[in-house]
Amino acid sequence: MKRQYIIGYALAAALCAGQANAEELTGTLKNIKETGAITLGFRDSSIPFSYLDDNQKPIGFAMDICYKIVDAVKKELKLDKLEVKLNPVTSSTRIPLLANGTVDLECGSTTNNAERQKQISFTNTHFLTASRYVSKKANKINAIDDLKGKSVVSTAGTTNIKQLTEANAARGLNVNIIPAKDHAEAFLMVETDRAVAFVMDDILLASLVAGSKAPDDYVISKDAFSKPEPYAIMLRKDDPAFKKVVDGATAALYTSGEGQKLYDKWFTQKIPPKGLNLNAPISAELKHEFAKPSDSPDPDSYK
């Protein structure tokens, strides 16, 4: 009887120790559990990823993804409720505010690259952008080689005009490259037929087309001047427990088909507050990425 009691006590003690270990949280998860709050960093004008609506409320594709992550964190920590705090970030403040603990996730349009991974971490890719061109459908510019001998515009001081210049030399296109002072001026040149095409990040081109007088007159090229650049939600570096939850939440979202639905909501349908439709169907590369989620910063892995 005494021996049975000792064995029973030992088992109970081992069980209690196991439960205690399971509850020993670290890093971001520990902080969220203790404060009952998670802080999302948002952008005010990164349409359609993270921007303000008419009520000054942050909305967008990346915000929706972040709310899915919040649900997963709440479930992981077995919390009845979890307060979501919202903190604005800019291109220059997003990494410092994440690193110093002001925000827990950055929900925007931030490119995941090897240089940034030295400072912070990224979860699975939610968008792939590339340098492409917009032209009028009537001009039938179906490939980069169709630009031969024509006038093409890009914005001065951007990587896009550099890529256009390099392609012009490498392919012997003899293109007349026009530098514009900003994106609006460059698009106006295509609108008024002073240039046959405008080279820029494809998603920025989609926004300009959507806001134009005749969106149906334009087409964005399938051909690209650059490799795909992955956008992803940022989180703090060296926090494996939190990253595991975030990666699990985003992978589940993308592989379930719900990721495609979210994508369609923001890129192929009318979005608030002006009812613009970016008309940017999901690319084959991003479809493949959603099927096999990855946090790779290497553009070659998304071909």
Secondary structure in CASP SS format (residue, H / E / C, confidence):
PFRMAT SS
TARGET T0000
AUTHOR 0000-0000-0000
METHOD secondary structure of the structure
MODEL  1
M C 1.00
K H 1.00
R H 1.00
Q H 1.00
Y H 1.00
I H 1.00
I H 1.00
G H 1.00
Y H 1.00
A H 1.00
L H 1.00
A H 1.00
A H 1.00
A H 1.00
L H 1.00
C H 1.00
A H 1.00
G H 1.00
Q H 1.00
A H 1.00
N H 1.00
A H 1.00
E C 1.00
E C 1.00
L C 1.00
T C 1.00
G H 1.00
T H 1.00
L H 1.00
K H 1.00
N H 1.00
I H 1.00
K H 1.00
E H 1.00
T H 1.00
G C 1.00
A E 1.00
I E 1.00
T E 1.00
L E 1.00
G E 1.00
F E 1.00
R C 1.00
D C 1.00
S E 1.00
S E 1.00
I C 1.00
P C 1.00
F C 1.00
S E 1.00
Y E 1.00
L E 1.00
D C 1.00
D C 1.00
N C 1.00
Q C 1.00
K C 1.00
P E 1.00
I E 1.00
G C 1.00
F H 1.00
A H 1.00
M H 1.00
D H 1.00
I H 1.00
C H 1.00
Y H 1.00
K H 1.00
I H 1.00
V H 1.00
D H 1.00
A H 1.00
V H 1.00
K H 1.00
K H 1.00
E H 1.00
L C 1.00
K C 1.00
L C 1.00
D C 1.00
K C 1.00
L C 1.00
E E 1.00
V E 1.00
K E 1.00
L E 1.00
N E 1.00
P E 1.00
V C 1.00
T C 1.00
S C 1.00
S C 1.00
T C 1.00
R H 1.00
I H 1.00
P H 1.00
L H 1.00
L H 1.00
A H 1.00
N C 1.00
G C 1.00
T C 1.00
V C 1.00
D C 1.00
L E 1.00
E E 1.00
C E 1.00
G C 1.00
S C 1.00
T C 1.00
T E 1.00
N C 1.00
N C 1.00
A C 1.00
E C 1.00
R H 1.00
Q H 1.00
K H 1.00
Q C 1.00
I C 1.00
S E 1.00
F E 1.00
T E 1.00
N E 1.00
T E 1.00
H E 1.00
F E 1.00
L E 1.00
T E 1.00
A C 1.00
S E 1.00
R E 1.00
Y E 1.00
V E 1.00
S E 1.00
K E 1.00
K H 1.00
A H 1.00
N H 1.00
K C 1.00
I C 1.00
N C 1.00
A C 1.00
I H 1.00
D H 1.00
D H 1.00
L H 1.00
K C 1.00
G C 1.00
K C 1.00
S E 1.00
V E 1.00
V E 1.00
S E 1.00
T E 1.00
A C 1.00
G C 1.00
T C 1.00
T H 1.00
N H 1.00
I H 1.00
K H 1.00
Q H 1.00
L H 1.00
T H 1.00
E H 1.00
A H 1.00
N H 1.00
A H 1.00
A H 1.00
R H 1.00
G C 1.00
L C 1.00
N C 1.00
V C 1.00
N E 1.00
I E 1.00
I E 1.00
P E 1.00
A E 1.00
K C 1.00
D C 1.00
H H 1.00
A H 1.00
E H 1.00
A H 1.00
F H 1.00
L H 1.00
M H 1.00
V H 1.00
E H 1.00
T C 1.00
D C 1.00
R C 1.00
A C 1.00
V C 1.00
A E 1.00
F E 1.00
V E 1.00
M E 1.00
D E 1.00
D H 1.00
I H 1.00
L H 1.00
L H 1.00
A H 1.00
S H 1.00
L H 1.00
V H 1.00
A H 1.00
G C 1.00
S C 1.00
K C 1.00
A C 1.00
P H 1.00
D H 1.00
D H 1.00
Y E 1.00
V E 1.00
I E 1.00
S C 1.00
K C 1.00
D C 1.00
A C 1.00
F C 1.00
S C 1.00
K C 1.00
P C 1.00
E E 1.00
P E 1.00
Y E 1.00
A E 1.00
I E 1.00
M E 1.00
L E 1.00
R C 1.00
K C 1.00
D C 1.00
D C 1.00
P H 1.00
A H 1.00
F H 1.00
K H 1.00
K H 1.00
V H 1.00
V H 1.00
D H 1.00
G H 1.00
A H 1.00
T H 1.00
A H 1.00
A H 1.00
L H 1.00
Y H 1.00
T H 1.00
S C 1.00
G C 1.00
E H 1.00
G H 1.00
Q H 1.00
K H 1.00
L H 1.00
Y H 1.00
D H 1.00
K H 1.00
W H 1.00
F H 1.00
T C 1.00
Q C 1.00
K C 1.00
I E 1.00
P C 1.00
P C 1.00
K C 1.00
G C 1.00
L E 1.00
N C 1.00
L C 1.00
N C 1.00
A C 1.00
P C 1.00
I C 1.00
S C 1.00
A H 1.00
E H 1.00
L H 1.00
K H 1.00
H H 1.00
E H 1.00
F H 1.00
A H 1.00
K C 1.00
P C 1.00
S C 1.00
D C 1.00
S C 1.00
P C 1.00
D C 1.00
P H 1.00
D H 1.00
S H 1.00
Y H 1.00
K C 1.00
END
